[in-house]
Amino acid sequence: MTTTRTPRAAEIYHCPFCGDVDLRPHSAEAGEWECRSCLRAFTVTLLGMIRPNGPGGSAHGSEIPS
């Protein structure tokens, strides 16, 4: 089976700093945004998928294995 990577929607709806919705693309680079309310520019990237209950992951992310 061949896996083809497709671009994901890189759209956000609220500024992670002030929570406002006045966001615009910062440049032509994917994931770069600017907030016109608090005047911050930032990037949004996907780091990867996590395993909610498997090795190296937990359902809550903060549990310490015994």
RAKAFEN-V457250 format. One record per residue. N is the residue number from 0. OMEGA is omega in radians with two decimals (999 if undefined). Layout:
BEGIN
n:N omega:OMEGA
n:N omega:OMEGA
END
This chain:
BEGIN
n:0 omega:3.14
n:1 omega:3.11
n:2 omega:3.10
n:3 omega:3.11
n:4 omega:3.09
n:5 omega:3.13
n:6 omega:3.10
n:7 omega:3.07
n:8 omega:-3.12
n:9 omega:-3.10
n:10 omega:3.05
n:11 omega:-3.02
n:12 omega:-3.14
n:13 omega:3.07
n:14 omega:3.13
n:15 omega:-3.13
n:16 omega:-3.07
n:17 omega:3.11
n:18 omega:-3.12
n:19 omega:-3.10
n:20 omega:-3.13
n:21 omega:-3.08
n:22 omega:3.08
n:23 omega:3.04
n:24 omega:-3.11
n:25 omega:3.13
n:26 omega:3.12
n:27 omega:3.12
n:28 omega:3.14
n:29 omega:3.06
n:30 omega:3.11
n:31 omega:-3.07
n:32 omega:3.00
n:33 omega:3.11
n:34 omega:-3.14
n:35 omega:3.13
n:36 omega:-3.11
n:37 omega:3.07
n:38 omega:3.07
n:39 omega:3.01
n:40 omega:-3.07
n:41 omega:3.09
n:42 omega:3.08
n:43 omega:3.12
n:44 omega:3.04
n:45 omega:3.14
n:46 omega:3.14
n:47 omega:3.13
n:48 omega:3.09
n:49 omega:3.08
n:50 omega:-3.06
n:51 omega:-3.11
n:52 omega:-3.09
n:53 omega:3.12
n:54 omega:3.12
n:55 omega:3.14
n:56 omega:3.08
n:57 omega:-3.11
n:58 omega:-3.08
n:59 omega:3.07
n:60 omega:-3.09
n:61 omega:-3.13
n:62 omega:3.10
n:63 omega:-3.14
n:64 omega:-3.12
n:65 omega:999
END
